[in-house]
Amino acid sequence: MAEIVVAPLAERLSEEEIAELAKELPRVGARLPDTDDGETQTLARRIDEDVLAEFWDRLDSYDAACDVYLPVEFEGRVEIGDIRVGSAPVLAEILEELRDEFGAVEKDEDAEDEPADDEYRDPMEGQLKNLWGLVMEGAQAAVDRKLALFLKTE
C-alpha cells in the first residue's frame, strides 16, 4: 500500500539524504526550501500500489514521476539514491494539463454532465481520478505550507 503525506523533509529523509539533495538541487537551478517546519498532514493511506504505478506511468512522459515533491520550482527531477525528487509547483501545472486524461472535472462543472451509469467504467479509472485529486491537493498544500509532498509505498 502507498500513502500521500505533506511533511517536513527531515521527518521522512535522513540527514545524509537531505545533504545530498542540497548538493544536487543547484544542478536544476533550485535550492532547499527556506522553511521546513510544520505539522505532518496525511492526505491518504492504503492507496493501491497498482493505481500509484499507473499514475506514475502517466506522469513519466513529463519527467514528473517522483517519490518526493519540493515546494520550489524547477524542471525535471533529481535522484538521491532510490528517491526521485521533483517540484510541487511543476507537478500542479502538469496535473492541471492532465485533468481531462484523469477524468477530473472543474469544480464549477455540473455533475449532470457525468453519465449516470458507471457500470461499464474501468474501476482503475475511478481510482486514478481520486488519486489525481488527492495529489493535486497535496501539491497545493506543499507549496502553500512550504513543506514536501511524499508519494511513498509503505
RODO-2510 file (C-alpha; in nm, 4 decimals, decimal comma):
residues 154
     n   res          X          Y          Z
     1     m     0,0000     0,0000     0,0000
     2     a     0,1037     0,3608    -0,0542
     3     e     0,0346     0,6922     0,1143
     4     i     0,0283     1,0646     0,0352
     5     v     0,1775     1,2886     0,3032
     6     v     0,2727     1,6562     0,3307
     7     a     0,5547     1,6820     0,5844
     8     p     0,8931     1,8360     0,6654
     9     l     1,1808     1,6755     0,4751
    10     a     1,3590     1,5851     0,7989
    11     e     1,0656     1,3728     0,9039
    12     r     1,0973     1,1363     0,6084
    13     l     1,4572     1,1720     0,4831
    14     s     1,7831     1,1140     0,6666
    15     e     2,0322     1,3957     0,7280
    16     e     2,2597     1,2391     0,4656
    17     e     1,9799     1,2315     0,2053
    18     i     1,8914     1,5952     0,2773
    19     a     2,2595     1,6960     0,2459
    20     e     2,2884     1,5096    -0,0862
    21     l     1,9670     1,6733    -0,2076
    22     a     2,1010     2,0170    -0,1125
    23     k     2,4097     1,9449    -0,3271
    24     e     2,2077     1,8194    -0,6264
    25     l     1,9375     2,0879    -0,6430
    26     p     2,1647     2,3648    -0,7806
    27     r     2,2076     2,1482    -1,0942
    28     v     1,8419     2,2184    -1,1751
    29     g     1,8524     2,5803    -1,0582
    30     a     1,6870     2,5249    -0,7210
    31     r     1,7693     2,5035    -0,3542
    32     l     1,6076     2,3545    -0,0478
    33     p     1,3029     2,5451     0,0823
    34     d     1,3767     2,8127     0,3407
    35     t     1,1409     2,6645     0,5966
    36     d     1,0900     2,3036     0,6773
    37     d     0,8880     2,3317     0,9955
    38     g     0,5293     2,2305     1,0060
    39     e     0,2813     1,9706     1,1034
    40     t     0,2549     1,6495     0,9050
    41     q    -0,0684     1,6028     0,7118
    42     t    -0,1610     1,2598     0,5788
    43     l    -0,3939     1,3023     0,2818
    44     a    -0,4409     0,9341     0,2011
    45     r    -0,3312     0,5932     0,3211
    46     r    -0,3691     0,2475     0,1785
    47     i    -0,3522     0,3551    -0,1853
    48     d    -0,3325     0,0564    -0,4162
    49     e     0,0246     0,0302    -0,5470
    50     d    -0,1018    -0,0675    -0,8946
    51     v    -0,3002     0,2568    -0,9103
    52     l     0,0031     0,4582    -0,7981
    53     a     0,2204     0,2790    -1,0575
    54     e    -0,0292     0,3681    -1,3335
    55     f    -0,0382     0,7276    -1,2055
    56     w     0,3419     0,7460    -1,2169
    57     d     0,3411     0,5952    -1,5679
    58     r     0,1216     0,8802    -1,6875
    59     l     0,3481     1,1381    -1,5216
    60     d     0,6641     0,9742    -1,6533
    61     s     0,6302     1,1249    -2,0020
    62     y     0,6588     1,4665    -1,8322
    63     d     0,9626     1,3548    -1,6291
    64     a     0,7467     1,4191    -1,3236
    65     a     0,7014     1,0762    -1,1646
    66     c     0,8636     1,1230    -0,8234
    67     d     0,8553     0,9995    -0,4659
    68     v     0,9047     1,3469    -0,3152
    69     y     0,7989     1,6899    -0,4422
    70     l     0,9552     2,0070    -0,3013
    71     p     0,7708     2,3402    -0,2738
    72     v     1,0233     2,5063    -0,5081
    73     e     1,0005     2,5394    -0,8841
    74     f     1,2427     2,3560    -1,1125
    75     e     1,2183     2,1431    -1,4258
    76     g     1,2903     1,7722    -1,4322
    77     r     1,3858     1,5724    -1,1289
    78     v     1,6808     1,4973    -0,9039
    79     e     1,7679     1,1490    -0,7835
    80     i     1,9278     1,0767    -0,4491
    81     g     1,9787     0,7052    -0,4131
    82     d     1,6467     0,5399    -0,4972
    83     i     1,4461     0,8562    -0,4244
    84     r     1,3198     1,0682    -0,7136
    85     v     1,2616     1,4340    -0,6201
    86     g     1,0566     1,6800    -0,8240
    87     s     0,8873     2,0173    -0,7987
    88     a     0,5401     2,0509    -0,6418
    89     p     0,4535     2,3692    -0,8389
    90     v     0,5501     2,1980    -1,1660
    91     l     0,3548     1,8874    -1,0614
    92     a     0,0431     2,1009    -1,0060
    93     e     0,0830     2,2522    -1,3552
    94     i     0,1225     1,9090    -1,5137
    95     l    -0,1762     1,7703    -1,3242
    96     e    -0,3843     2,0616    -1,4482
    97     e    -0,2796     1,9783    -1,8062
    98     l    -0,3760     1,6146    -1,7459
    99     r    -0,7126     1,6957    -1,5848
   100     d    -0,9135     1,5507    -1,8748
   101     e    -0,6946     1,2409    -1,9045
   102     f    -0,7683     1,1566    -1,5413
   103     g    -1,1383     1,2357    -1,5823
   104     a    -1,1332     1,5162    -1,3258
   105     v    -1,3840     1,7970    -1,3776
   106     e    -1,3725     2,1627    -1,2898
   107     k    -1,5462     2,2428    -0,9615
   108     d    -1,7989     2,4635    -1,1386
   109     e    -1,8952     2,1999    -1,3983
   110     d    -2,2354     2,0436    -1,3457
   111     a    -2,2441     1,6927    -1,2106
   112     e    -2,5293     1,6341    -1,4552
   113     d    -2,2715     1,6111    -1,7351
   114     e    -2,1444     1,2860    -1,5821
   115     p    -2,3048     0,9677    -1,7095
   116     a    -2,5393     0,8211    -1,4501
   117     d    -2,4467     0,4600    -1,5295
   118     d    -2,0930     0,3766    -1,4097
   119     e    -2,1436     0,0030    -1,4679
   120     y    -1,9154    -0,0090    -1,7726
   121     r    -1,6364     0,2116    -1,6414
   122     d    -1,2969     0,0697    -1,5560
   123     p    -1,2546     0,0734    -1,1740
   124     m    -0,8890     0,1765    -1,2225
   125     e    -1,0044     0,4965    -1,3940
   126     g    -1,2156     0,5928    -1,0930
   127     q    -0,9260     0,5271    -0,8584
   128     l    -0,6914     0,7307    -1,0805
   129     k    -0,9398     1,0196    -1,0807
   130     n    -0,9492     1,0129    -0,6993
   131     l    -0,5706     0,9884    -0,6805
   132     w    -0,5390     1,2841    -0,9203
   133     g    -0,7490     1,4946    -0,6808
   134     l    -0,5517     1,3885    -0,3741
   135     v    -0,2150     1,4542    -0,5372
   136     m    -0,3344     1,7925    -0,6689
   137     e    -0,4486     1,8830    -0,3168
   138     g    -0,1147     1,7651    -0,1782
   139     a     0,0891     1,9628    -0,4316
   140     q    -0,1024     2,2799    -0,3486
   141     a    -0,0702     2,2182     0,0267
   142     a     0,3044     2,1551    -0,0082
   143     v     0,3537     2,4848    -0,1905
   144     d     0,1298     2,6815     0,0478
   145     r     0,2897     2,5340     0,3605
   146     k     0,6461     2,5214     0,2195
   147     l     0,6728     2,1511     0,3005
   148     a     0,7449     1,8420     0,0927
   149     l     0,4852     1,6161    -0,0649
   150     f     0,5618     1,2453    -0,0312
   151     l     0,4088     0,9753    -0,2505
   152     k     0,5566     0,6645    -0,0977
   153     t     0,4924     0,2973    -0,0725
   154     e     0,4746     0,1818     0,2866
***
